[in-house]
Amino acid sequence: MITIKITVEFTNGVETRLADLRARAASWKYVQRRRKIKVFGAEHFGFDKRVDDMTVGRFHPGQLILEERNQQPPESESSVVVVVESPHKEEYERRQPLVRSREKLMRNVALLCGFHLPRQQADIVICNPIQWQASLADYYVFPQNEEPQDLLKTVRDNVWEHIWNHHEDDPHGEEGLYPAREDFISRVRKYNPLLIVNACTANLRHHVQTELTRLDGVPVVDAVHPSCWCMLNEA
């Protein structure tokens, strides 16, 4: 077992030290030079290191091609919110969500909108519940440029769930709150969603699904992660 120490800025300028995360060494041995205790602070989980959500298109009734738009962060009177889990390496480098799968997303979301919103216009918003790079891809050191995907996913899931489940007590004796969850749901509400597509990866989808039940009256559609949508089209 190894110990991971994480400090996060949920609020600009306010550092929050999370409880120590303990994980199996096999899943983390390629991260940050194989140290037994790994420390990550504001250089990675600072407020200014987040990748903002983004409006990437607009659906017009009767059209199967979305109008391209680029607005970050989004401002929308009505939207379809596509929820993925957290930005990976390319998204972190370009400061935009879902860079690699954008074209596939645009094509498939247009079909979903045509089915669920036949008479309504809507902006298409990509939203990461955790806006930091939970995969820690920038810290990997692999021999011979190998990337064992199963281990990378384990690291991402470990970090994502650790931030998502961080709980803060209320000094007044109330139940307290989960900062990451509150931040996520408040962002989604601001986008005035008509429809939500839960496209998180399988291991994390149920966490987000539970939180989305707080949005009374907004339909939620389950989908596989957009990186897999091309396989569905080609089948």
C-alpha positions in Angstrom: 0.0 0.0 0.0 1.1 3.6 -0.6 -0.2 6.9 0.7 -1.4 9.8 -1.5 -1.8 13.2 0.1 -4.1 15.6 -1.9 -4.8 19.3 -1.3 -7.6 20.8 -3.4 -8.8 24.4 -3.9 -12.6 24.0 -4.1 -12.7 27.8 -3.6 -10.2 30.2 -5.1 -7.4 30.7 -2.6 -8.7 28.3 0.0 -6.8 25.1 0.3 -8.5 22.0 1.6 -6.4 19.0 2.7 -8.2 15.8 2.0 -7.9 12.7 4.2 -5.0 10.5 3.1 -5.8 8.1 0.3 -4.4 4.7 0.5 -4.1 2.5 -2.6 -2.4 -0.6 -3.8 1.1 0.1 -5.0 0.6 -1.9 -8.2 -1.8 0.6 -9.6 0.3 3.6 -8.7 3.9 2.5 -9.3 4.2 4.5 -12.5 3.0 7.7 -10.9 5.6 10.4 -9.8 8.8 8.3 -9.8 7.4 5.5 -7.7 7.5 7.2 -4.3 5.9 5.6 -1.3 4.2 8.8 -0.3 2.8 10.9 -3.2 1.9 14.5 -2.6 -0.3 16.6 -4.9 -1.3 20.2 -4.1 -2.3 23.5 -5.8 0.2 22.9 -8.6 -2.3 20.3 -9.9 -5.5 20.8 -7.9 -5.5 24.5 -7.6 -8.6 26.5 -8.5 -7.0 27.9 -11.6 -6.1 24.4 -12.8 -9.7 23.4 -13.4 -11.0 22.8 -17.0 -14.2 24.8 -17.3 -17.3 23.3 -18.8 -17.9 24.3 -22.4 -20.8 24.9 -24.8 -19.7 23.1 -28.0 -22.9 23.4 -30.2 -26.5 24.2 -30.5 -29.4 22.0 -31.6 -32.0 23.3 -33.9 -35.2 21.2 -34.3 -35.4 19.2 -37.5 -31.6 19.3 -38.1 -29.2 16.4 -37.6 -26.1 18.6 -37.6 -25.4 20.8 -34.6 -24.5 24.4 -35.1 -20.9 24.7 -33.8 -20.4 27.0 -30.8 -17.5 27.6 -28.4 -18.3 29.3 -25.1 -16.3 28.6 -22.0 -17.7 28.7 -19.3 -21.3 28.2 -20.7 -24.1 30.7 -20.4 -27.4 29.1 -21.5 -31.1 29.6 -21.2 -31.7 26.0 -22.3 -29.3 23.2 -22.7 -28.5 19.5 -23.1 -25.7 18.7 -20.6 -23.4 15.9 -21.5 -21.7 14.7 -18.3 -18.3 13.0 -18.5 -16.1 12.3 -15.4 -12.9 14.4 -15.5 -10.5 15.9 -18.1 -7.7 13.7 -19.3 -4.3 14.7 -20.7 -5.3 16.4 -24.0 -8.1 18.3 -22.3 -5.7 19.5 -19.6 -3.2 20.7 -22.2 -5.8 22.6 -24.3 -8.0 23.7 -21.3 -11.1 22.3 -23.1 -13.2 19.3 -22.2 -13.5 16.2 -24.4 -11.1 17.2 -27.1 -10.5 13.8 -28.7 -14.2 12.7 -28.9 -15.8 16.0 -29.9 -16.8 15.1 -33.4 -18.4 11.8 -32.4 -20.2 13.6 -29.6 -21.7 16.2 -31.9 -23.1 13.7 -34.3 -24.6 11.4 -31.7 -26.0 14.2 -29.4 -27.8 15.6 -32.4 -29.6 12.3 -32.8 -30.5 12.2 -29.1 -31.8 15.8 -29.2 -34.0 14.9 -32.2 -35.6 12.1 -30.3 -36.0 13.8 -26.9 -36.4 17.5 -27.8 -38.1 17.5 -31.2 -39.4 21.1 -31.0 -36.9 22.8 -28.7 -33.6 24.5 -29.4 -30.8 23.8 -26.9 -27.1 24.5 -26.3 -24.9 21.4 -26.0 -22.7 21.7 -22.8 -19.9 19.3 -21.9 -19.6 19.1 -18.1 -16.9 17.4 -16.0 -18.2 16.7 -12.4 -14.5 16.8 -11.3 -12.8 19.5 -13.3 -9.3 18.5 -12.4 -7.2 15.8 -14.1 -8.1 12.9 -11.9 -6.0 10.5 -14.0 -2.8 12.3 -13.0 -1.6 11.6 -16.6 1.1 14.4 -16.4 2.9 12.5 -13.6 3.2 9.1 -15.3 6.7 7.6 -15.9 6.4 4.5 -18.1 9.2 2.3 -19.3 9.5 2.2 -23.1 6.5 4.5 -23.5 4.1 1.8 -22.5 0.7 2.8 -21.1 -1.1 0.0 -19.2 -4.7 1.3 -19.5 -6.1 -0.8 -16.7 -3.7 0.8 -14.2 -4.4 4.3 -15.6 -8.1 3.8 -15.1 -7.5 2.6 -11.5 -5.6 5.8 -10.6 -8.3 8.0 -12.2 -11.1 6.2 -10.3 -9.1 6.3 -7.0 -8.6 10.1 -7.2 -12.0 10.9 -8.7 -13.9 9.1 -5.9 -11.6 10.5 -3.2 -12.4 14.1 -4.3 -16.1 13.3 -4.9 -16.6 11.7 -1.5 -14.7 14.4 0.5 -17.1 15.6 3.3 -16.9 18.7 5.3 -18.5 19.0 8.7 -20.9 21.9 9.5 -19.7 23.8 12.6 -23.4 24.5 13.5 -24.2 20.8 13.8 -25.9 20.3 10.5 -25.1 17.3 8.2 -22.3 19.2 6.4 -21.7 19.0 2.7 -19.7 17.4 -0.1 -17.9 20.4 -1.9 -17.3 18.5 -5.2 -20.9 17.4 -5.5 -22.3 20.8 -4.6 -20.1 22.5 -7.1 -21.1 20.0 -9.8 -24.9 20.2 -9.2 -24.8 24.1 -9.0 -23.0 24.3 -12.3 -25.6 22.0 -14.0 -28.5 24.0 -12.6 -27.0 27.2 -14.0 -27.1 25.8 -17.5 -30.9 25.3 -17.3 -30.9 21.8 -18.6 -33.8 20.3 -20.6 -32.0 17.0 -20.9 -28.9 15.4 -19.3 -26.8 12.7 -20.9 -24.9 10.7 -18.2 -21.9 9.5 -20.2 -19.4 8.9 -17.4 -17.3 5.8 -17.6 -19.0 2.7 -16.1 -17.2 2.6 -12.7 -18.1 6.2 -11.9 -21.5 6.6 -13.5 -23.6 5.6 -10.5 -22.1 8.4 -8.4 -23.2 11.0 -10.8 -26.6 9.4 -11.4 -27.4 9.6 -7.7 -26.5 13.3 -7.6 -28.6 14.0 -10.7 -31.8 12.8 -9.0 -31.7 16.2 -7.2 -32.7 17.9 -10.4 -36.4 17.3 -10.2 -38.2 17.0 -13.6 -35.0 16.9 -15.8 -34.8 13.7 -17.8 -31.5 11.8 -17.6 -30.3 9.5 -20.4 -27.6 6.9 -19.8 -24.9 6.6 -22.4 -21.5 5.0 -22.7 -18.5 7.4 -22.7 -18.2 9.4 -25.9 -14.8 7.8 -26.7 -16.8 4.6 -27.4 -19.5 6.1 -29.5 -17.7 5.4 -32.8 -17.8 1.7 -32.1 -21.6 1.9 -31.7 -21.9 3.7 -35.0 -19.7 1.2 -36.8 -21.4 -1.9 -35.4 
